[in-house]
């Protein structure tokens, strides 16, 4: 919803609030946002724990979307 910048001052709360309302997580690289898609509940839990933190995402990129295979802190 917000894209690269958040509407709320607390970026982590903003991210988690949007996801709870149906938005998907995004990976922000510089000024570019990549939509993260996964059907795995385990990966969704990992993304939730890493909201607003540095992460390494592995997957297939198509345009601005990443089909997430794995995610790690850092």
DSSP file (Angstrom, degrees, kcal/mol; ACC not computed):
  #  RESIDUE AA STRUCTURE BP1 BP2  ACC     N-H-->O    O-->H-N    N-H-->O    O-->H-N    TCO  KAPPA ALPHA  PHI   PSI    X-CA   Y-CA   Z-CA
    1    1 A X              0   0    0      0, 0.0     5,-0.0     0, 0.0     0, 0.0   0.000 360.0 360.0 360.0 -52.5    0.0    0.0    0.0
    2    2 A X    >   -     0   0    0      1,-0.2     3,-0.7    12,-0.1     2,-0.4   0.808 360.0-162.4 -79.4 -30.2    2.6    2.6    1.1
    3    3 A X  T 3   -     0   0    0      1,-0.2    -1,-0.2    29,-0.0    23,-0.1  -0.694  64.7 -10.2  83.3-133.9    5.4    1.4   -1.3
    4    4 A X  T 3  S+     0   0    0     -2,-0.4     2,-0.3    27,-0.1    -1,-0.2   0.812 133.6  48.4 -74.6 -31.2    8.9    2.6   -0.4
    5    5 A X  S <  S-     0   0    0     -3,-0.7     2,-0.2     2,-0.0     3,-0.0  -0.844  82.7-126.9-112.7 148.8    7.8    5.1    2.2
    6    6 A X        -     0   0    0     -2,-0.3     5,-0.1     2,-0.1    -2,-0.0  -0.637   4.2-144.3 -96.5 151.7    5.4    4.4    5.1
    7    7 A X  S    S+     0   0    0     -2,-0.2     2,-0.3     4,-0.1    -1,-0.1   0.732  87.0  62.4 -80.4 -24.8    2.3    6.4    6.0
    8    8 A X  S    S-     0   0    0      2,-0.1    -2,-0.1     1,-0.1     6,-0.1  -0.712  83.7-127.8-102.3 153.9    2.9    5.8    9.8
    9    9 A X  S    S+     0   0    0     -2,-0.3     2,-1.1     1,-0.2     3,-0.1   0.861 101.1  67.2 -66.1 -36.3    5.9    6.9   11.8
   10   10 A X  S  > S-     0   0    0      1,-0.2     4,-2.3     2,-0.1     5,-0.2  -0.755  70.1-170.0 -89.0  99.8    6.5    3.4   13.1
   11   11 A X  H  > S+     0   0    0     -2,-1.1     4,-2.6     1,-0.2    -1,-0.2   0.853  82.3  52.3 -62.5 -38.1    7.5    1.5    9.9
   12   12 A X  H  > S+     0   0    0      2,-0.2     4,-2.6     1,-0.2    -1,-0.2   0.935 112.2  45.3 -64.5 -45.5    7.4   -1.9   11.5
   13   13 A X  H  > S+     0   0    0      2,-0.2     4,-2.4     1,-0.2    -2,-0.2   0.881 112.7  52.2 -64.4 -38.1    3.8   -1.4   12.8
   14   14 A X  H  X S+     0   0    0     -4,-2.3     4,-2.3     2,-0.2    -2,-0.2   0.940 111.3  46.6 -62.4 -48.0    2.8    0.1    9.4
   15   15 A X  H  X S+     0   0    0     -4,-2.6     4,-2.2     1,-0.2    -2,-0.2   0.951 115.3  44.3 -59.4 -52.0    4.1   -2.9    7.5
   16   16 A X  H  X S+     0   0    0     -4,-2.6     4,-2.2     1,-0.2    -1,-0.2   0.861 112.2  53.7 -64.8 -35.7    2.5   -5.5    9.8
   17   17 A X  H  X S+     0   0    0     -4,-2.4     4,-1.1    -5,-0.2    -1,-0.2   0.911 109.6  47.5 -64.1 -43.2   -0.8   -3.5    9.8
   18   18 A X  H  <>S+     0   0    0     -4,-2.3     5,-2.5     1,-0.2     3,-0.3   0.904 111.8  50.1 -64.9 -41.2   -0.9   -3.5    6.0
   19   19 A X  H ><5S+     0   0    0     -4,-2.2     3,-1.8     1,-0.2    -2,-0.2   0.898 106.7  54.7 -65.4 -39.8   -0.2   -7.2    5.8
   20   20 A X  H 3<5S+     0   0    0     -4,-2.2    -1,-0.2     1,-0.3    -2,-0.2   0.789 106.9  52.9 -62.6 -26.1   -2.9   -7.9    8.4
   21   21 A X  T 3<5S-     0   0    0     -4,-1.1    -1,-0.3    -3,-0.3    -2,-0.2   0.348 134.4 -86.0 -92.5   6.1   -5.3   -6.1    6.1
   22   22 A X  T < 5S+     0   0    0     -3,-1.8    -3,-0.2     1,-0.3    -2,-0.1   0.350  84.2 130.6 113.0  -7.1   -4.3   -8.2    3.1
   23   23 A X      < -     0   0    0     -5,-2.5    -1,-0.3    -6,-0.1     2,-0.3  -0.348  52.9-123.3 -72.0 160.8   -1.3   -6.5    1.6
   24   24 A X        -     0   0    0      1,-0.1    13,-0.1    -2,-0.0    -1,-0.1  -0.694  28.3 -98.6-100.1 159.3    1.8   -8.6    0.8
   25   25 A X        -     0   0    0     11,-0.4    11,-2.8    -2,-0.3     2,-0.3  -0.326  37.8-154.4 -69.1 159.2    5.3   -8.0    2.1
   26   26 A X  E     -A   35   0A   0      9,-0.2     2,-0.6   -23,-0.1     9,-0.2  -0.975  13.2-135.1-134.5 149.9    7.8   -6.2   -0.1
   27   27 A X  E     -A   34   0A   0      7,-2.7     7,-2.6    -2,-0.3     2,-0.6  -0.934  22.5-151.4-102.1 122.5   11.5   -6.2   -0.3
   28   28 A X  E     +A   33   0A   0     -2,-0.6     2,-0.5     5,-0.2     5,-0.2  -0.859  16.2 179.1 -99.9 123.2   12.9   -2.6   -0.6
   29   29 A X  E >   -A   32   0A   0      3,-2.8     3,-2.2    -2,-0.6     2,-0.4  -0.958  66.6 -53.2-124.3 109.3   16.2   -2.2   -2.4
   30   30 A X  T 3  S-     0   0    0     -2,-0.5    -2,-0.0     1,-0.3     0, 0.0  -0.473 123.3 -21.0  56.9-116.6   17.2    1.4   -2.6
   31   31 A X  T 3  S+     0   0    0     -2,-0.4     2,-0.4    -3,-0.1    -1,-0.3   0.159 120.0  95.9-105.9  17.8   14.2    3.1   -4.1
   32   32 A X  E <   -A   29   0A   0     -3,-2.2    -3,-2.8   -28,-0.1     2,-0.5  -0.905  57.9-153.8-114.0 136.8   12.7    0.0   -5.6
   33   33 A X  E     -A   28   0A   0     -2,-0.4     2,-0.5    -5,-0.2    -5,-0.2  -0.931   4.8-163.6-110.6 128.6   10.0   -2.2   -4.1
   34   34 A X  E     -A   27   0A   0     -7,-2.6    -7,-2.7    -2,-0.5     2,-0.3  -0.952  20.3-130.0-109.2 126.4    9.7   -5.9   -5.0
   35   35 A X  E     -Ab  26  65A   0     29,-2.8    31,-3.2    -2,-0.5     2,-0.6  -0.595  20.5-142.0 -74.0 132.3    6.4   -7.6   -4.1
   36   36 A X  E     - b   0  66A   0    -11,-2.8     2,-0.4    -2,-0.3   -11,-0.4  -0.871  18.4-170.5-102.2 122.2    7.1  -10.9   -2.2
   37   37 A X  E     + b   0  67A   0     29,-2.9    31,-2.3    -2,-0.6     2,-0.3  -0.934  18.0 143.7-115.6 133.6    4.8  -13.8   -3.1
   38   38 A X        -     0   0    0     -2,-0.4    31,-0.1    29,-0.2    -2,-0.0  -0.962  38.0-158.3-159.6 149.2    4.6  -17.1   -1.2
   39   39 A X        +     0   0    0     -2,-0.3     2,-0.5    29,-0.2    -1,-0.1   0.402  66.2 109.5-104.0  -1.7    2.0  -19.6   -0.2
   40   40 A X     >  -     0   0    0     28,-0.2     4,-2.1     1,-0.2     5,-0.1  -0.639  56.2-158.3 -80.3 121.3    4.2  -21.0    2.5
   41   41 A X  H  > S+     0   0    0     -2,-0.5     4,-2.2     1,-0.2    -1,-0.2   0.845  94.5  57.2 -65.0 -33.0    3.0  -20.2    6.1
   42   42 A X  H  > S+     0   0    0      2,-0.2     4,-2.0     1,-0.2    -1,-0.2   0.916 108.7  44.8 -64.5 -43.2    6.5  -20.8    7.4
   43   43 A X  H  > S+     0   0    0      2,-0.2     4,-2.7     1,-0.2    -2,-0.2   0.897 111.0  53.9 -68.4 -39.5    8.0  -18.2    5.0
   44   44 A X  H  X S+     0   0    0     -4,-2.1     4,-2.2     1,-0.2    -2,-0.2   0.900 108.5  50.1 -60.1 -40.1    5.1  -15.8    5.8
   45   45 A X  H  X S+     0   0    0     -4,-2.2     4,-2.0     2,-0.2    -1,-0.2   0.902 110.6  49.5 -64.0 -41.4    6.0  -16.2    9.5
   46   46 A X  H  X S+     0   0    0     -4,-2.0     4,-1.2     2,-0.2    -2,-0.2   0.921 110.8  49.4 -63.0 -44.0    9.7  -15.5    8.8
   47   47 A X  H  < S+     0   0    0     -4,-2.7     3,-0.3     1,-0.2     4,-0.3   0.895 108.7  53.6 -62.0 -39.9    8.8  -12.4    6.8
   48   48 A X  H >< S+     0   0    0     -4,-2.2     3,-1.0     1,-0.2    -1,-0.2   0.902 109.0  48.5 -61.5 -41.4    6.6  -11.2    9.7
   49   49 A X  H 3< S+     0   0    0     -4,-2.0    -1,-0.2     1,-0.2    -2,-0.2   0.716 113.5  48.0 -71.0 -20.8    9.5  -11.6   12.1
   50   50 A X  T >< S+     0   0    0     -4,-1.2     3,-2.6    -3,-0.3    -1,-0.2   0.295  75.3 143.6-103.2   8.4   11.8   -9.7    9.7
   51   51 A X  T <  S+     0   0    0     -3,-1.0     3,-0.1    -4,-0.3   -39,-0.1  -0.286  80.9   2.5 -53.9 126.3    9.5   -6.7    9.0
   52   52 A X  T 3  S+     0   0    0      1,-0.3     2,-0.3   -41,-0.1    -1,-0.3   0.649 112.8 107.8  68.5  19.5   11.7   -3.6    8.7
   53   53 A X  S <  S-     0   0    0     -3,-2.6    -1,-0.3   -41,-0.1     2,-0.1  -0.838  81.5 -89.1-119.2 160.9   14.9   -5.6    9.2
   54   54 A X        +     0   0    0     -2,-0.3    20,-2.4    -3,-0.1     2,-0.3  -0.459  55.0 172.3 -66.6 138.7   17.6   -6.5    6.7
   55   55 A X  E     -C   73   0A   0     19,-0.4     2,-0.6    18,-0.3    18,-0.2  -0.991  33.8-134.3-148.4 153.0   16.9   -9.8    5.0
   56   56 A X  E     -C   72   0A   0     16,-3.1    16,-2.3    -2,-0.3     2,-0.5  -0.961  26.1-165.7-108.8 121.9   18.2  -12.0    2.2
   57   57 A X  E     -C   71   0A   0     -2,-0.6     2,-0.4    14,-0.2    14,-0.2  -0.920   3.4-165.3-112.5 131.6   15.4  -13.3   -0.1
   58   58 A X  E     +C   70   0A   0     12,-2.8    11,-3.6    -2,-0.5    12,-1.9  -0.947  36.8  92.2-115.7 136.0   15.9  -16.1   -2.5
   59   59 A X  E    S-C   68   0A   0     -2,-0.4     2,-0.5     9,-0.3     9,-0.2  -0.981  72.9 -52.6 169.4-173.2   13.5  -16.8   -5.3
   60   60 A X  E     -C   67   0A   0      7,-1.5     7,-2.8    -2,-0.3     2,-0.5  -0.787  46.5-146.3 -94.4 128.9   12.5  -16.3   -8.9
   61   61 A X  E     +C   66   0A   0     -2,-0.5     2,-0.4     5,-0.2     5,-0.2  -0.824  20.2 174.0 -99.6 129.0   12.1  -12.7  -10.0
   62   62 A X  E >   -C   65   0A   0      3,-2.9     3,-1.8    -2,-0.5     2,-0.4  -0.918  67.0 -55.9-131.0 106.0    9.5  -11.7  -12.6
   63   63 A X  T 3  S-     0   0    0     -2,-0.4    -2,-0.0     1,-0.3     0, 0.0  -0.485 122.4 -16.0  62.9-119.0    9.4   -7.9  -13.1
   64   64 A X  T 3  S+     0   0    0     -2,-0.4   -29,-2.8    -3,-0.1     2,-0.4   0.131 121.6  89.7-102.3  17.5    8.7   -6.4   -9.7
   65   65 A X  E <   -bC  35  62A   0     -3,-1.8    -3,-2.9   -31,-0.2     2,-0.5  -0.942  56.0-160.5-121.7 137.6    7.6   -9.6   -8.1
   66   66 A X  E     -bC  36  61A   0    -31,-3.2   -29,-2.9    -2,-0.4     2,-1.0  -0.973  13.1-147.5-116.2 121.9    9.7  -12.3   -6.3
   67   67 A X  E     -bC  37  60A   0     -7,-2.8    -7,-1.5    -2,-0.5     2,-0.2  -0.792  35.0-133.2 -82.8 103.7    8.3  -15.8   -5.8
   68   68 A X  E     + C   0  59A   0    -31,-2.3    -9,-0.3    -2,-1.0   -29,-0.2  -0.414  38.3 169.3 -73.9 126.5   10.0  -16.4   -2.5
   69   69 A X  E    S-     0   0A   0    -11,-3.6     2,-0.3     1,-0.4   -10,-0.2   0.736  72.6 -10.4 -98.1 -35.9   11.8  -19.8   -2.0
   70   70 A X  E     - C   0  58A   0    -12,-1.9   -12,-2.8     2,-0.0    -1,-0.4  -0.986  55.6-157.3-158.8 161.0   13.6  -18.8    1.2
   71   71 A X  E     - C   0  57A   0     -2,-0.3     2,-0.3   -14,-0.2   -14,-0.2  -0.993  11.7-178.6-145.0 138.9   14.3  -15.8    3.5
   72   72 A X  E     - C   0  56A   0    -16,-2.3   -16,-3.1    -2,-0.3     2,-0.1  -0.975  34.0-100.6-136.8 149.7   17.1  -15.3    6.0
   73   73 A X  E       C   0  55A   0     -2,-0.3   -18,-0.3   -18,-0.2   -19,-0.0  -0.413 360.0 360.0 -64.9 141.5   18.0  -12.5    8.4
   74   74 A X              0   0    0    -20,-2.4   -19,-0.4    -2,-0.1    -1,-0.2   0.439 360.0 360.0  99.2 360.0   20.8  -10.3    7.2
